[in-house]
């Protein structure tokens, strides 16, 4: 989305590689977490006990 271009440019300027998702995934609501300064977890599931055990 155009609203994310400035964020992508900022991240790129800091050395973060940014990749755009396919347009077929326009309804993806990704969640991210930097685990230890090096590893990043990205997914679309909510990080709750219920979501992890009952969502598909």
C-alpha positions in Angstrom: 0.0 0.0 0.0 1.2 3.5 -0.7 0.9 4.3 3.0 3.8 1.9 3.7 6.3 3.3 1.2 7.8 5.8 3.7 8.2 3.1 6.3 9.8 0.8 3.8 12.2 3.5 2.7 13.1 4.3 6.3 13.8 0.6 7.0 15.9 0.3 3.9 17.9 3.3 4.9 18.7 1.4 8.2 19.8 -1.7 6.3 16.6 -3.7 6.7 15.6 -5.6 3.6 12.0 -5.0 2.8 10.0 -7.3 0.6 6.4 -6.7 -0.6 3.8 -9.4 -0.3 1.9 -10.6 -3.3 -1.3 -8.6 -4.1 -3.2 -11.9 -3.5 -2.5 -11.4 0.2 -4.1 -8.0 0.6 -6.0 -9.0 3.7 -3.0 -10.3 5.6 -2.7 -8.7 9.0 0.9 -9.7 10.0 2.3 -9.6 13.5 6.0 -9.3 14.1 8.4 -9.6 17.0 12.1 -9.1 17.3 13.2 -11.9 19.5 16.8 -11.1 20.3 18.0 -8.3 18.1 18.8 -10.7 15.3 15.8 -12.9 14.8 12.4 -11.7 13.7 9.2 -13.7 13.9 6.5 -12.8 11.3 3.1 -14.4 11.2 -0.6 -13.7 10.8 -1.9 -15.7 13.8 -2.7 -13.8 17.0 -0.2 -14.6 19.8 -2.7 -15.8 22.4 -3.1 -19.2 23.9 -6.6 -19.5 22.4 -5.4 -18.5 18.9 -2.5 -21.0 19.0 -4.7 -23.9 20.1 -8.1 -23.3 18.3 -7.4 -21.2 15.2 -6.6 -22.9 11.9 
